[in-house]
């Protein structure tokens, strides 16, 4: 793997990963803020209409090269992990009080 | 769900999602460039050392609130989908020639 083009592209991917991680964590912090407000208002954590809206918006903005079903599968994981975080950080902790 | 704070945070999440999608697709286009070079050099698609390196780097940059195992699971999906794209766009198409 000593071709210099390979290392150059990998360096670019590493830079994107730092930025991706920053955005994923920023998104997660907003999900937590949202969870705290929903909890305060006595609203349910899971909102199927809102999740549907996220998938629809993301699909509408997708210009590839990732195909729509790949983007959907990545978002399924992001939403799963967001819901898990919201549950452990907002709901479980507040129930413990 | 008429609390104005909820809509405001959802709008911010939607903006992040547009940017996340742009980065995921930029990352995918780099993976395709890398795949084409690896194919040209007769290298294998799957490189466990490089994947290990990606997980390690991402874990090293993670400042939360997403926990390390959540970040890992999201990256597992991103890497799975990257590999799938690389295989269908670079390897399968070139084999068909």
N, CA and C atoms of all chains as a GROMACS GRO file, in nm:
protein
  582
    1UNK      N    1   0.085  -0.122   0.000
    1UNK     CA    2   0.000   0.000   0.000
    1UNK      C    3   0.087   0.125   0.000
    2UNK      N    4   0.201   0.121  -0.073
    2UNK     CA    5   0.291   0.235  -0.065
    2UNK      C    6   0.263   0.341  -0.172
    3UNK      N    7   0.161   0.318  -0.254
    3UNK     CA    8   0.126   0.420  -0.354
    3UNK      C    9   0.087   0.550  -0.281
    4UNK      N   10   0.156   0.663  -0.316
    4UNK     CA   11   0.130   0.788  -0.242
    4UNK      C   12  -0.014   0.838  -0.259
    5UNK      N   13  -0.079   0.800  -0.368
    5UNK     CA   14  -0.218   0.845  -0.387
    5UNK      C   15  -0.308   0.787  -0.278
    6UNK      N   16  -0.277   0.663  -0.237
    6UNK     CA   17  -0.360   0.598  -0.135
    6UNK      C   18  -0.353   0.676  -0.003
    7UNK      N   19  -0.230   0.711   0.038
    7UNK     CA   20  -0.218   0.783   0.165
    7UNK      C   21  -0.284   0.919   0.159
    8UNK      N   22  -0.272   0.984   0.044
    8UNK     CA   23  -0.332   1.118   0.029
    8UNK      C   24  -0.485   1.110   0.048
    9UNK      N   25  -0.547   1.013  -0.016
    9UNK     CA   26  -0.694   1.001  -0.005
    9UNK      C   27  -0.731   0.961   0.137
   10UNK      N   28  -0.652   0.872   0.197
   10UNK     CA   29  -0.683   0.833   0.336
   10UNK      C   30  -0.674   0.951   0.431
   11UNK      N   31  -0.576   1.040   0.406
   11UNK     CA   32  -0.566   1.160   0.490
   11UNK      C   33  -0.692   1.246   0.476
   12UNK      N   34  -0.740   1.257   0.351
   12UNK     CA   35  -0.862   1.336   0.329
   12UNK      C   36  -0.981   1.272   0.400
   13UNK      N   37  -0.990   1.139   0.394
   13UNK     CA   38  -1.099   1.068   0.463
   13UNK      C   39  -1.089   1.092   0.614
   14UNK      N   40  -0.968   1.088   0.668
   14UNK     CA   41  -0.951   1.112   0.812
   14UNK      C   42  -1.000   1.251   0.851
   15UNK      N   43  -0.972   1.351   0.765
   15UNK     CA   44  -1.019   1.487   0.794
   15UNK      C   45  -1.171   1.494   0.794
   16UNK      N   46  -1.231   1.426   0.696
   16UNK     CA   47  -1.378   1.423   0.690
   16UNK      C   48  -1.433   1.354   0.815
   17UNK      N   49  -1.367   1.249   0.861
   17UNK     CA   50  -1.416   1.176   0.978
   17UNK      C   51  -1.418   1.264   1.104
   18UNK      N   52  -1.317   1.350   1.118
   18UNK     CA   53  -1.315   1.441   1.233
   18UNK      C   54  -1.437   1.533   1.228
   19UNK      N   55  -1.464   1.583   1.108
   19UNK     CA   56  -1.578   1.674   1.090
   19UNK      C   57  -1.712   1.600   1.107
   20UNK      N   58  -1.719   1.479   1.052
   20UNK     CA   59  -1.841   1.397   1.068
   20UNK      C   60  -1.870   1.373   1.216
   21UNK      N   61  -1.766   1.339   1.289
   21UNK     CA   62  -1.783   1.310   1.432
   21UNK      C   63  -1.829   1.434   1.506
   22UNK      N   64  -1.772   1.549   1.470
   22UNK     CA   65  -1.812   1.675   1.533
   22UNK      C   66  -1.961   1.701   1.508
   23UNK      N   67  -2.005   1.680   1.384
   23UNK     CA   68  -2.146   1.702   1.352
   23UNK      C   69  -2.237   1.600   1.420
   24UNK      N   70  -2.194   1.474   1.424
   24UNK     CA   71  -2.275   1.371   1.491
   24UNK      C   72  -2.293   1.406   1.638
   25UNK      N   73  -2.187   1.455   1.702
   25UNK     CA   74  -2.197   1.492   1.843
   25UNK      C   75  -2.279   1.620   1.863
   26UNK      N   76  -2.266   1.714   1.770
   26UNK     CA   77  -2.348   1.834   1.778
   26UNK      C   78  -2.496   1.795   1.764
   27UNK      N   79  -2.523   1.707   1.667
   27UNK     CA   80  -2.661   1.657   1.648
   27UNK      C   81  -2.710   1.589   1.777
   28UNK      N   82  -2.625   1.509   1.838
   28UNK     CA   83  -2.665   1.437   1.960
   28UNK      C   84  -2.695   1.535   2.074
   29UNK      N   85  -2.617   1.644   2.083
   29UNK     CA   86  -2.643   1.741   2.191
   29UNK      C   87  -2.778   1.810   2.168
   30UNK      N   88  -2.815   1.833   2.042
   30UNK     CA   89  -2.947   1.892   2.013
   30UNK      C   90  -3.059   1.793   2.046
   31UNK      N   91  -3.034   1.664   2.018
   31UNK     CA   92  -3.133   1.561   2.050
   31UNK      C   93  -3.155   1.558   2.203
   32UNK      N   94  -3.048   1.576   2.279
   32UNK     CA   95  -3.061   1.578   2.425
   32UNK      C   96  -3.142   1.699   2.473
   33UNK      N   97  -3.116   1.816   2.411
   33UNK     CA   98  -3.194   1.936   2.446
   33UNK      C   99  -3.342   1.912   2.418
   34UNK      N  100  -3.367   1.853   2.302
   34UNK     CA  101  -3.504   1.822   2.260
   34UNK      C  102  -3.568   1.723   2.358
   35UNK      N  103  -3.492   1.623   2.397
   35UNK     CA  104  -3.543   1.522   2.490
   35UNK      C  105  -3.581   1.585   2.624
   36UNK      N  106  -3.500   1.680   2.671
   36UNK     CA  107  -3.529   1.744   2.799
   36UNK      C  108  -3.660   1.824   2.791
   37UNK      N  109  -3.680   1.891   2.676
   37UNK     CA  110  -3.804   1.969   2.659
   37UNK      C  111  -3.925   1.876   2.649
   38UNK      N  112  -3.908   1.768   2.571
   38UNK     CA  113  -4.020   1.673   2.557
   38UNK      C  114  -4.055   1.612   2.692
   39UNK      N  115  -3.953   1.582   2.771
   39UNK     CA  116  -3.977   1.523   2.902
   39UNK      C  117  -4.052   1.622   2.991
   40UNK      N  118  -4.008   1.748   2.987
   40UNK     CA  119  -4.071   1.855   3.065
   40UNK      C  120  -4.220   1.868   3.029
   41UNK      N  121  -4.249   1.851   2.899
   41UNK     CA  122  -4.387   1.867   2.852
   41UNK      C  123  -4.466   1.736   2.862
   42UNK      N  124  -4.401   1.631   2.910
   42UNK     CA  125  -4.471   1.502   2.922
   42UNK      C  126  -4.497   1.434   2.788
   43UNK      N  127  -4.414   1.469   2.687
   43UNK     CA  128  -4.432   1.409   2.554
   43UNK      C  129  -4.353   1.279   2.543
   44UNK      N  130  -4.402   1.194   2.452
   44UNK     CA  131  -4.330   1.068   2.430
   44UNK      C  132  -4.198   1.092   2.358
   45UNK      N  133  -4.103   1.002   2.389
   45UNK     CA  134  -3.972   1.010   2.326
   45UNK      C  135  -3.981   0.980   2.176
   46UNK      N  136  -4.053   0.876   2.144
   46UNK     CA  137  -4.059   0.829   2.005
   46UNK      C  138  -4.169   0.902   1.929
   47UNK      N  139  -4.130   0.963   1.818
   47UNK     CA  140  -4.226   1.036   1.736
   47UNK      C  141  -4.212   0.987   1.592
   48UNK      N  142  -4.295   0.888   1.553
   48UNK     CA  143  -4.278   0.827   1.421
   48UNK      C  144  -4.292   0.928   1.306
   49UNK      N  145  -4.379   1.029   1.322
   49UNK     CA  146  -4.395   1.128   1.214
   49UNK      C  147  -4.266   1.206   1.193
   50UNK      N  148  -4.203   1.245   1.303
   50UNK     CA  149  -4.078   1.320   1.292
   50UNK      C  150  -3.967   1.232   1.231
   51UNK      N  151  -3.962   1.106   1.270
   51UNK     CA  152  -3.859   1.018   1.211
   51UNK      C  153  -3.883   1.002   1.060
   52UNK      N  154  -4.008   0.987   1.024
   52UNK     CA  155  -4.044   0.976   0.882
   52UNK      C  156  -3.998   1.102   0.806
   53UNK      N  157  -4.018   1.217   0.871
   53UNK     CA  158  -3.979   1.344   0.811
   53UNK      C  159  -3.827   1.350   0.790
   54UNK      N  160  -3.752   1.301   0.888
   54UNK     CA  161  -3.605   1.302   0.874
   54UNK      C  162  -3.562   1.216   0.754
   55UNK      N  163  -3.617   1.094   0.744
   55UNK     CA  164  -3.581   1.007   0.630
   55UNK      C  165  -3.618   1.074   0.497
   56UNK      N  166  -3.736   1.141   0.496
   56UNK     CA  167  -3.782   1.202   0.370
   56UNK      C  168  -3.691   1.319   0.333
   57UNK      N  169  -3.655   1.401   0.431
   57UNK     CA  170  -3.569   1.517   0.402
   57UNK      C  171  -3.431   1.472   0.355
   58UNK      N  172  -3.376   1.373   0.425
   58UNK     CA  173  -3.243   1.326   0.389
   58UNK      C  174  -3.246   1.267   0.247
   59UNK      N  175  -3.348   1.188   0.217
   59UNK     CA  176  -3.360   1.129   0.082
   59UNK      C  177  -3.370   1.239  -0.023
   60UNK      N  178  -3.441   1.346   0.011
   60UNK     CA  179  -3.460   1.456  -0.084
   60UNK      C  180  -3.332   1.533  -0.112
   61UNK      N  181  -3.240   1.532  -0.017
   61UNK     CA  182  -3.114   1.605  -0.034
   61UNK      C  183  -3.002   1.519  -0.089
   62UNK      N  184  -3.026   1.390  -0.102
   62UNK     CA  185  -2.916   1.301  -0.142
   62UNK      C  186  -2.880   1.314  -0.290
   63UNK      N  187  -2.755   1.349  -0.315
   63UNK     CA  188  -2.708   1.361  -0.454
   63UNK      C  189  -2.608   1.252  -0.489
   64UNK      N  190  -2.589   1.154  -0.400
   64UNK     CA  191  -2.496   1.046  -0.426
   64UNK      C  192  -2.352   1.085  -0.405
   65UNK      N  193  -2.258   0.995  -0.422
   65UNK     CA  194  -2.272   0.861  -0.481
   65UNK      C  195  -2.337   0.756  -0.389
   66UNK      N  196  -2.363   0.786  -0.264
   66UNK     CA  197  -2.430   0.686  -0.180
   66UNK      C  198  -2.572   0.667  -0.231
   67UNK      N  199  -2.613   0.542  -0.255
   67UNK     CA  200  -2.751   0.520  -0.297
   67UNK      C  201  -2.849   0.545  -0.182
   68UNK      N  202  -2.974   0.571  -0.216
   68UNK     CA  203  -3.076   0.606  -0.117
   68UNK      C  204  -3.085   0.503  -0.005
   69UNK      N  205  -3.078   0.374  -0.038
   69UNK     CA  206  -3.095   0.274   0.068
   69UNK      C  207  -2.974   0.272   0.164
   70UNK      N  208  -2.856   0.306   0.114
   70UNK     CA  209  -2.739   0.316   0.203
   70UNK      C  210  -2.757   0.432   0.300
   71UNK      N  211  -2.801   0.546   0.246
   71UNK     CA  212  -2.823   0.663   0.331
   71UNK      C  213  -2.928   0.630   0.438
   72UNK      N  214  -3.032   0.561   0.396
   72UNK     CA  215  -3.136   0.521   0.492
   72UNK      C  216  -3.081   0.433   0.602
   73UNK      N  217  -2.997   0.336   0.564
   73UNK     CA  218  -2.941   0.246   0.666
   73UNK      C  219  -2.848   0.320   0.762
   74UNK      N  220  -2.769   0.415   0.710
   74UNK     CA  221  -2.682   0.494   0.798
   74UNK      C  222  -2.769   0.578   0.893
   75UNK      N  223  -2.875   0.636   0.842
   75UNK     CA  224  -2.963   0.717   0.927
   75UNK      C  225  -3.040   0.634   1.029
   76UNK      N  226  -3.075   0.512   0.992
   76UNK     CA  227  -3.138   0.423   1.091
   76UNK      C  228  -3.049   0.409   1.213
   77UNK      N  229  -2.919   0.392   1.187
   77UNK     CA  230  -2.825   0.376   1.297
   77UNK      C  231  -2.810   0.506   1.377
   78UNK      N  232  -2.800   0.619   1.306
   78UNK     CA  233  -2.787   0.747   1.374
   78UNK      C  234  -2.910   0.773   1.463
   79UNK      N  235  -3.027   0.745   1.410
   79UNK     CA  236  -3.152   0.768   1.486
   79UNK      C  237  -3.162   0.671   1.603
   80UNK      N  238  -3.126   0.546   1.580
   80UNK     CA  239  -3.123   0.446   1.689
   80UNK      C  240  -3.035   0.493   1.804
   81UNK      N  241  -2.915   0.537   1.769
   81UNK     CA  242  -2.820   0.580   1.872
   81UNK      C  243  -2.867   0.708   1.940
   82UNK      N  244  -2.933   0.796   1.865
   82UNK     CA  245  -2.987   0.919   1.925
   82UNK      C  246  -3.094   0.883   2.026
   83UNK      N  247  -3.182   0.789   1.989
   83UNK     CA  248  -3.291   0.751   2.078
   83UNK      C  249  -3.236   0.684   2.204
   84UNK      N  250  -3.132   0.602   2.186
   84UNK     CA  251  -3.070   0.536   2.300
   84UNK      C  252  -3.012   0.641   2.398
   85UNK      N  253  -2.942   0.741   2.340
   85UNK     CA  254  -2.881   0.846   2.422
   85UNK      C  255  -2.988   0.926   2.495
   86UNK      N  256  -3.093   0.964   2.422
   86UNK     CA  257  -3.204   1.041   2.479
   86UNK      C  258  -3.264   0.963   2.597
   87UNK      N  259  -3.279   0.833   2.577
   87UNK     CA  260  -3.342   0.750   2.680
   87UNK      C  261  -3.254   0.743   2.804
   88UNK      N  262  -3.124   0.718   2.785
   88UNK     CA  263  -3.037   0.702   2.902
   88UNK      C  264  -3.008   0.834   2.970
   89UNK      N  265  -2.992   0.940   2.891
   89UNK     CA  266  -2.951   1.069   2.950
   89UNK      C  267  -3.068   1.152   3.000
   90UNK      N  268  -3.182   1.143   2.936
   90UNK     CA  269  -3.293   1.228   2.978
   90UNK      C  270  -3.394   1.150   3.060
   91UNK      N  271  -3.449   1.044   3.002
   91UNK     CA  272  -3.561   0.976   3.067
   91UNK      C  273  -3.519   0.893   3.187
   92UNK      N  274  -3.421   0.805   3.170
   92UNK     CA  275  -3.383   0.719   3.283
   92UNK      C  276  -3.334   0.802   3.401
   93UNK      N  277  -3.251   0.903   3.373
   93UNK     CA  278  -3.197   0.985   3.483
   93UNK      C  279  -3.307   1.061   3.556
   94UNK      N  280  -3.402   1.113   3.480
   94UNK     CA  281  -3.508   1.189   3.544
   94UNK      C  282  -3.599   1.096   3.624
   95UNK      N  283  -3.619   0.973   3.575
   95UNK     CA  284  -3.705   0.878   3.647
   95UNK      C  285  -3.641   0.840   3.781
   96UNK      N  286  -3.508   0.847   3.785
   96UNK     CA  287  -3.436   0.807   3.906
   96UNK      C  288  -3.454   0.907   4.021
   97UNK      N  289  -3.496   1.028   3.987
   97UNK     CA  290  -3.502   1.134   4.090
   97UNK      C  291  -3.598   1.102   4.202
   98UNK      N  292  -4.716   1.910   2.008
   98UNK     CA  293  -4.577   1.948   1.977
   98UNK      C  294  -4.570   2.092   1.928
   99UNK      N  295  -4.652   2.178   1.988
   99UNK     CA  296  -4.654   2.314   1.935
   99UNK      C  297  -4.556   2.406   2.008
  100UNK      N  298  -4.480   2.353   2.103
  100UNK     CA  299  -4.381   2.436   2.172
  100UNK      C  300  -4.279   2.487   2.071
  101UNK      N  301  -4.260   2.621   2.062
  101UNK     CA  302  -4.171   2.676   1.958
  101UNK      C  303  -4.026   2.630   1.974
  102UNK      N  304  -3.987   2.594   2.096
  102UNK     CA  305  -3.848   2.546   2.116
  102UNK      C  306  -3.823   2.417   2.039
  103UNK      N  307  -3.927   2.334   2.034
  103UNK     CA  308  -3.912   2.205   1.964
  103UNK      C  309  -3.885   2.228   1.816
  104UNK      N  310  -3.964   2.315   1.754
  104UNK     CA  311  -3.944   2.339   1.611
  104UNK      C  312  -3.807   2.400   1.583
  105UNK      N  313  -3.764   2.488   1.671
  105UNK     CA  314  -3.635   2.555   1.651
  105UNK      C  315  -3.521   2.451   1.653
  106UNK      N  316  -3.525   2.362   1.750
  106UNK     CA  317  -3.419   2.260   1.757
  106UNK      C  318  -3.428   2.165   1.638
  107UNK      N  319  -3.550   2.130   1.600
  107UNK     CA  320  -3.565   2.041   1.483
  107UNK      C  321  -3.510   2.105   1.356
  108UNK      N  322  -3.528   2.238   1.342
  108UNK     CA  323  -3.472   2.308   1.225
  108UNK      C  324  -3.319   2.300   1.228
  109UNK      N  325  -3.263   2.314   1.348
  109UNK     CA  326  -3.115   2.304   1.359
  109UNK      C  327  -3.068   2.163   1.323
  110UNK      N  328  -3.143   2.063   1.370
  110UNK     CA  329  -3.106   1.923   1.336
  110UNK      C  330  -3.115   1.902   1.184
  111UNK      N  331  -3.219   1.957   1.122
  111UNK     CA  332  -3.233   1.943   0.976
  111UNK      C  333  -3.114   2.004   0.903
  112UNK      N  334  -3.066   2.119   0.953
  112UNK     CA  335  -2.949   2.182   0.889
  112UNK      C  336  -2.825   2.094   0.903
  113UNK      N  337  -2.809   2.036   1.022
  113UNK     CA  338  -2.696   1.946   1.044
  113UNK      C  339  -2.706   1.825   0.952
  114UNK      N  340  -2.828   1.775   0.933
  114UNK     CA  341  -2.844   1.657   0.848
  114UNK      C  342  -2.803   1.682   0.703
  115UNK      N  343  -2.832   1.804   0.654
  115UNK     CA  344  -2.791   1.838   0.517
  115UNK      C  345  -2.638   1.833   0.508
  116UNK      N  346  -2.573   1.888   0.609
  116UNK     CA  347  -2.427   1.891   0.611
  116UNK      C  348  -2.368   1.750   0.632
  117UNK      N  349  -2.430   1.672   0.720
  117UNK     CA  350  -2.386   1.533   0.742
  117UNK      C  351  -2.394   1.454   0.612
  118UNK      N  352  -2.503   1.470   0.541
  118UNK     CA  353  -2.522   1.397   0.416
  118UNK      C  354  -2.418   1.438   0.312
  119UNK      N  355  -2.389   1.568   0.310
  119UNK     CA  356  -2.288   1.617   0.215
  119UNK      C  357  -2.152   1.553   0.246
  120UNK      N  358  -2.118   1.547   0.375
  120UNK     CA  359  -1.990   1.487   0.415
  120UNK      C  360  -1.988   1.336   0.389
  121UNK      N  361  -2.099   1.268   0.418
  121UNK     CA  362  -2.104   1.124   0.394
  121UNK      C  363  -2.085   1.094   0.245
  122UNK      N  364  -2.144   1.177   0.159
  122UNK     CA  365  -2.128   1.155   0.015
  122UNK      C  366  -1.988   1.194  -0.032
  123UNK      N  367  -1.932   1.298   0.027
  123UNK     CA  368  -1.794   1.335  -0.008
  123UNK      C  369  -1.700   1.219   0.032
  124UNK      N  370  -1.724   1.166   0.153
  124UNK     CA  371  -1.645   1.052   0.200
  124UNK      C  372  -1.660   0.933   0.104
  125UNK      N  373  -1.784   0.908   0.060
  125UNK     CA  374  -1.809   0.796  -0.031
  125UNK      C  375  -1.737   0.816  -0.165
  126UNK      N  376  -1.732   0.940  -0.213
  126UNK     CA  377  -1.664   0.964  -0.341
  126UNK      C  378  -1.513   0.939  -0.328
  127UNK      N  379  -1.458   0.969  -0.209
  127UNK     CA  380  -1.315   0.941  -0.186
  127UNK      C  381  -1.291   0.790  -0.176
  128UNK      N  382  -1.386   0.721  -0.113
  128UNK     CA  383  -1.375   0.574  -0.104
  128UNK      C  384  -1.375   0.514  -0.246
  129UNK      N  385  -1.456   0.570  -0.335
  129UNK     CA  386  -1.459   0.520  -0.473
  129UNK      C  387  -1.327   0.546  -0.546
  130UNK      N  388  -1.270   0.664  -0.524
  130UNK     CA  389  -1.139   0.695  -0.586
  130UNK      C  390  -1.033   0.597  -0.536
  131UNK      N  391  -1.039   0.571  -0.404
  131UNK     CA  392  -0.945   0.478  -0.343
  131UNK      C  393  -0.964   0.337  -0.400
  132UNK      N  394  -1.090   0.298  -0.415
  132UNK     CA  395  -1.121   0.166  -0.468
  132UNK      C  396  -1.066   0.148  -0.610
  133UNK      N  397  -1.079   0.254  -0.690
  133UNK     CA  398  -1.030   0.246  -0.828
  133UNK      C  399  -0.879   0.227  -0.830
  134UNK      N  400  -0.809   0.298  -0.741
  134UNK     CA  401  -0.662   0.286  -0.734
  134UNK      C  402  -0.623   0.147  -0.685
  135UNK      N  403  -0.694   0.100  -0.580
  135UNK     CA  404  -0.662  -0.034  -0.528
  135UNK      C  405  -0.686  -0.142  -0.634
  136UNK      N  406  -0.792  -0.123  -0.709
  136UNK     CA  407  -0.823  -0.221  -0.814
  136UNK      C  408  -0.713  -0.220  -0.921
  137UNK      N  409  -0.670  -0.099  -0.958
  137UNK     CA  410  -0.564  -0.082  -1.058
  137UNK      C  411  -0.435  -0.151  -1.012
  138UNK      N  412  -0.409  -0.144  -0.882
  138UNK     CA  413  -0.286  -0.202  -0.827
  138UNK      C  414  -0.304  -0.350  -0.789
  139UNK      N  415  -0.424  -0.403  -0.810
  139UNK     CA  416  -0.449  -0.543  -0.776
  139UNK      C  417  -0.456  -0.569  -0.626
  140UNK      N  418  -0.489  -0.464  -0.550
  140UNK     CA  419  -0.497  -0.480  -0.405
  140UNK      C  420  -0.638  -0.524  -0.364
  141UNK      N  421  -0.644  -0.588  -0.247
  141UNK     CA  422  -0.774  -0.630  -0.195
  141UNK      C  423  -0.855  -0.510  -0.147
  142UNK      N  424  -0.986  -0.526  -0.159
  142UNK     CA  425  -1.078  -0.422  -0.115
  142UNK      C  426  -1.073  -0.406   0.037
  143UNK      N  427  -1.077  -0.518   0.105
  143UNK     CA  428  -1.086  -0.515   0.251
  143UNK      C  429  -0.948  -0.506   0.314
  144UNK      N  430  -0.931  -0.404   0.398
  144UNK     CA  431  -0.801  -0.384   0.462
  144UNK      C  432  -0.826  -0.369   0.613
  145UNK      N  433  -0.818  -0.481   0.687
  145UNK     CA  434  -0.854  -0.476   0.829
  145UNK      C  435  -0.769  -0.378   0.910
  146UNK      N  436  -0.641  -0.361   0.874
  146UNK     CA  437  -0.557  -0.266   0.949
  146UNK      C  438  -0.609  -0.124   0.933
  147UNK      N  439  -0.647  -0.090   0.810
  147UNK     CA  440  -0.698   0.046   0.786
  147UNK      C  441  -0.832   0.066   0.860
  148UNK      N  442  -0.918  -0.034   0.859
  148UNK     CA  443  -1.046  -0.019   0.930
  148UNK      C  444  -1.022   0.000   1.079
  149UNK      N  445  -0.929  -0.078   1.131
  149UNK     CA  446  -0.893  -0.065   1.273
  149UNK      C  447  -0.844   0.077   1.302
  150UNK      N  448  -0.764   0.130   1.209
  150UNK     CA  449  -0.711   0.265   1.224
  150UNK      C  450  -0.825   0.369   1.227
  151UNK      N  451  -0.924   0.349   1.142
  151UNK     CA  452  -1.038   0.443   1.138
  151UNK      C  453  -1.110   0.442   1.272
  152UNK      N  454  -1.141   0.323   1.324
  152UNK     CA  455  -1.209   0.314   1.454
  152UNK      C  456  -1.126   0.380   1.565
  153UNK      N  457  -0.996   0.358   1.560
  153UNK     CA  458  -0.909   0.412   1.663
  153UNK      C  459  -0.906   0.565   1.657
  154UNK      N  460  -0.893   0.617   1.534
  154UNK     CA  461  -0.887   0.764   1.519
  154UNK      C  462  -1.017   0.829   1.562
  155UNK      N  463  -1.128   0.770   1.520
  155UNK     CA  464  -1.257   0.827   1.554
  155UNK      C  465  -1.275   0.823   1.707
  156UNK      N  466  -1.242   0.712   1.769
  156UNK     CA  467  -1.254   0.702   1.915
  156UNK      C  468  -1.167   0.808   1.982
  157UNK      N  469  -1.050   0.833   1.928
  157UNK     CA  470  -0.957   0.930   1.986
  157UNK      C  471  -1.009   1.073   1.977
  158UNK      N  472  -1.092   1.100   1.876
  158UNK     CA  473  -1.144   1.236   1.859
  158UNK      C  474  -1.278   1.256   1.927
  159UNK      N  475  -1.337   1.151   1.980
  159UNK     CA  476  -1.473   1.164   2.031
  159UNK      C  477  -1.479   1.240   2.164
  160UNK      N  478  -1.552   1.350   2.164
  160UNK     CA  479  -1.568   1.430   2.288
  160UNK      C  480  -1.710   1.421   2.342
  161UNK      N  481  -1.793   1.334   2.285
  161UNK     CA  482  -1.930   1.317   2.332
  161UNK      C  483  -2.020   1.430   2.287
  162UNK      N  484  -2.148   1.426   2.320
  162UNK     CA  485  -2.212   1.335   2.417
  162UNK      C  486  -2.235   1.192   2.368
  163UNK      N  487  -2.209   1.162   2.242
  163UNK     CA  488  -2.226   1.023   2.199
  163UNK      C  489  -2.122   0.936   2.268
  164UNK      N  490  -2.163   0.827   2.331
  164UNK     CA  491  -2.062   0.739   2.392
  164UNK      C  492  -1.983   0.664   2.286
  165UNK      N  493  -1.865   0.617   2.324
  165UNK     CA  494  -1.775   0.551   2.230
  165UNK      C  495  -1.840   0.436   2.155
  166UNK      N  496  -1.923   0.356   2.225
  166UNK     CA  497  -1.982   0.240   2.155
  166UNK      C  498  -2.087   0.284   2.053
  167UNK      N  499  -2.154   0.396   2.078
  167UNK     CA  500  -2.248   0.448   1.978
  167UNK      C  501  -2.173   0.494   1.852
  168UNK      N  502  -2.064   0.565   1.876
  168UNK     CA  503  -1.984   0.613   1.762
  168UNK      C  504  -1.933   0.493   1.682
  169UNK      N  505  -1.889   0.391   1.752
  169UNK     CA  506  -1.843   0.270   1.684
  169UNK      C  507  -1.951   0.207   1.600
  170UNK      N  508  -2.072   0.198   1.656
  170UNK     CA  509  -2.181   0.135   1.579
  170UNK      C  510  -2.219   0.218   1.457
  171UNK      N  511  -2.217   0.352   1.471
  171UNK     CA  512  -2.247   0.437   1.354
  171UNK      C  513  -2.138   0.417   1.248
  172UNK      N  514  -2.013   0.412   1.292
  172UNK     CA  515  -1.904   0.392   1.197
  172UNK      C  516  -1.904   0.254   1.131
  173UNK      N  517  -1.948   0.153   1.207
  173UNK     CA  518  -1.962   0.020   1.146
  173UNK      C  519  -2.055   0.028   1.025
  174UNK      N  520  -2.164   0.103   1.042
  174UNK     CA  521  -2.259   0.116   0.932
  174UNK      C  522  -2.199   0.196   0.816
  175UNK      N  523  -2.131   0.307   0.848
  175UNK     CA  524  -2.070   0.389   0.742
  175UNK      C  525  -1.968   0.306   0.664
  176UNK      N  526  -1.888   0.229   0.736
  176UNK     CA  527  -1.784   0.149   0.669
  176UNK      C  528  -1.847   0.035   0.588
  177UNK      N  529  -1.950  -0.029   0.644
  177UNK     CA  530  -2.023  -0.132   0.569
  177UNK      C  531  -2.077  -0.078   0.436
  178UNK      N  532  -2.139   0.038   0.445
  178UNK     CA  533  -2.199   0.096   0.325
  178UNK      C  534  -2.091   0.143   0.226
  179UNK      N  535  -1.977   0.189   0.278
  179UNK     CA  536  -1.866   0.228   0.192
  179UNK      C  537  -1.814   0.107   0.115
  180UNK      N  538  -1.802  -0.004   0.189
  180UNK     CA  539  -1.748  -0.125   0.127
  180UNK      C  540  -1.844  -0.178   0.021
  181UNK      N  541  -1.973  -0.170   0.052
  181UNK     CA  542  -2.074  -0.214  -0.043
  181UNK      C  543  -2.066  -0.131  -0.172
  182UNK      N  544  -2.053   0.001  -0.155
  182UNK     CA  545  -2.046   0.092  -0.270
  182UNK      C  546  -1.920   0.064  -0.353
  183UNK      N  547  -1.808   0.049  -0.284
  183UNK     CA  548  -1.680   0.021  -0.349
  183UNK      C  549  -1.691  -0.108  -0.433
  184UNK      N  550  -1.757  -0.207  -0.373
  184UNK     CA  551  -1.768  -0.337  -0.440
  184UNK      C  552  -1.856  -0.326  -0.565
  185UNK      N  553  -1.971  -0.259  -0.552
  185UNK     CA  554  -2.062  -0.253  -0.667
  185UNK      C  555  -2.011  -0.157  -0.774
  186UNK      N  556  -1.950  -0.046  -0.732
  186UNK     CA  557  -1.910   0.055  -0.831
  186UNK      C  558  -1.774   0.031  -0.893
  187UNK      N  559  -1.684  -0.027  -0.817
  187UNK     CA  560  -1.548  -0.044  -0.870
  187UNK      C  561  -1.525  -0.188  -0.913
  188UNK      N  562  -1.541  -0.281  -0.821
  188UNK     CA  563  -1.499  -0.418  -0.850
  188UNK      C  564  -1.594  -0.491  -0.944
  189UNK      N  565  -1.724  -0.490  -0.913
  189UNK     CA  566  -1.819  -0.563  -0.997
  189UNK      C  567  -1.820  -0.508  -1.139
  190UNK      N  568  -1.819  -0.375  -1.153
  190UNK     CA  569  -1.824  -0.316  -1.286
  190UNK      C  570  -1.699  -0.347  -1.367
  191UNK      N  571  -1.584  -0.345  -1.297
  191UNK     CA  572  -1.459  -0.372  -1.370
  191UNK      C  573  -1.453  -0.520  -1.410
  192UNK      N  574  -1.507  -0.607  -1.324
  192UNK     CA  575  -1.506  -0.750  -1.357
  192UNK      C  576  -1.592  -0.779  -1.480
  193UNK      N  577  -1.693  -0.694  -1.501
  193UNK     CA  578  -1.787  -0.717  -1.612
  193UNK      C  579  -1.725  -0.686  -1.749
  194UNK      N  580  -1.616  -0.613  -1.748
  194UNK     CA  581  -1.559  -0.568  -1.877
  194UNK      C  582  -1.515  -0.685  -1.965
   0.00000   0.00000   0.00000
